[in-house]
Amino acid sequence: MDKQQLIIEQIPKLRRYARALTGNAALADDLVQDCLERAWSRFHLWQPGSNIRAWMFTIMHNCYANFVRKNKHQPSLVTIEDWGGDAQVAPNQENAAELRDVVAAIRQLPAEQREVLLLVGLEELTYAEAAKVLGIPLGTVMSRLSRGREKLRAILTQRPLIAGVRQVGD
C-alpha cells in the first residue's frame, strides 16, 4: 500500500478524535490538517510494519499540545453552530440530549483524563497504544482512565467527589 493510501485511511478516525478533543468543528479541521501535513512531510520517520494509526495519533496529540500551549492565554471562541445555547429539544430526542450531556461532561474533564478516555473509549486503542501515543507509562494511562471514568460518572450523575472518594450514601 502506498504512502498516500495509508494516510488517507486514517482521516475519519483523526477527524473524530480531533472533534472530541477540541469540541469545535473548525478547530478540529485545522488540527487534522496540521496532523496530515506533519505526517506527510515526516513519513520517512514512520517504520513500516508498525501501527500507522498510533503514529498519526501521536502526531495529532503533539499538534494539539502545541496548539493548547500557544493559545493558553487567548479567550476561547465558540461558533453559533457549536454553541447549542438554549435550543429546545423535542421529547422524542432523548438520545440526542443524552449524547449532548455526555459530550459536555467529557469537556469538563482535565485534558489528561479526557485524552486517555477518548483514545481508549472512543478510538478503541489499547492501553499500550494510548501510552505510546501520549508518551506516558502504561500505569499512568490506567490511572488517568480510571480517574476520568469516575469523574465522568460523577458529573453525569451529579454526585460530588471528595478527593476521589464518594461521599457516604452515594
N, C-alpha and C positions, 0 to 999 in steps of 0.2 A: 504494500500500500504506500502511496506517495505522501510526501510531507503535507501537501495541501489537504488531502482527504483526511488524514489523521487529525489535523487541527479542526477542520470543518465539523467533524463528527462530535466534537466536544462543545460546540457553540450552544446548543439548547441547555445543557447542564450548567455551563458557565453563566448563561443569562438568568437561569432560575436561581442560582446561588447568589449572583450579584444583586438581583432584585430583593432577595430575602435579606441580604447584608445591609443594603442601603435603604430599603424601604421607599425607593424613588425610581421610577422608570427611566428618567433622563440620566440620573447618576449611574444607574445600573448599566445602561448602554455605553456610557463613557468608560466605565470600569472594564467592561467586556472588550471594548475597542482597545484600551491600553494593554490589557492582558494579551489579546491576539497579536497586537503589534510587537510586544516584547517576545512572545513565543515564536513568532515568525523570524524575528531578527536573531534570536538565540537558539534556533532549532538545532544547531550543531552541538549544543550542550546536552541535548536530550540523548539518553543512552537507549538505543534500540533494544527492545525486549523488556524494558522497564515500563511501568504504568504511566502512560501519557496523560491520563486523566489526573492522577495525583500530581504530576509535574506541572500541568497547567493550573490546577487549583492552587499550588504553591505560588506560582507567578501571580495569580489573582489575589491571593492573600497578601502578598508583598505590595502589590499595586494599591490595594485597599488601605493597608497600614500607612503607606506613603501619603495617600490622599487624606486620611484622618489626621496625620501629623501636620500636614501642610495647611489644612483648613480648621485646625483646632480652635482658633480664636475668631473665626468668622461665624456670623449668625447663620442658622440653618434656614433654608428656604423650602417651602412646600408648594408644589403646584396645585392648582384647583382640582385637577384630576386625582391627585394623590391624597388630598386633604380628607375627603369623606364627610367632613363637617357634620351638620345636623340633618343629613338626609334621612328621610323616613324610610323604614323598611316594612314591606308588606308582611303580614302574618305568615304567609307561606314561604318566606325566605329565611327560615331559621338556620339552615346550614350556612348561608352566606354571612349571617350575623355572627354565628359561632366562629367561623373562619376569621372574620374581621377581629373578633376578640382575641383569638389565638395569635394572630399577626401582631396586634397591638401589645399583647403580653410579651411576645418574643422580643419586640423592640425595647421593652423595659429592662431586659436582662443586660448585665455588663457585657461588653464586647467580647471578652474572652470566653464567657459561657455561651453567648449567642453563636459565635463562630463554630465551636465544637458541636453544639446542638444541631446546627444546620448541616454541618458536614456529615455527622453520623445519622441524624434523624431524617433529614430531607434528601441529602445526596447519597445516603447509604454507603458511605465509606466505612471501612473497618476502623477500629480504634488505632491500629498501627498506621494505616494510611492517613488518618486525620492527624496523628502525631507527626508524621513526616511532612504533611502539607503545612502545618503550623510551626514546625521546627521546635517541638516541645517533647518531653518524655511521655511515654505511654501512660504512666501513672498520673501525670498531670491532666491528660485527656480524660481519663476515667474520673478523676476528682472534679474537674470542671463540668463534665457531663452530668454527674450526679448532683452537684450543687445547682446547675442550671435547670435540670428537670424538677428538682424540689422547689426552686424559686418560681418556676413557671407554674407548677401545680398550685403553689400558694397564691400567686397572682390571680389565676383563673378561678380559684375557689374563694378568693378574698379572705384567706386565713393568714394572720400575722405570723412572722417568723421572729424568733429571738435568738440571735447568734447561731442560726442554722438549726435550731431545735423548735419544734412546735410547742405551743402552749398546751397545758393540760386541758383535755376536753376537745381538742381539735382532731 
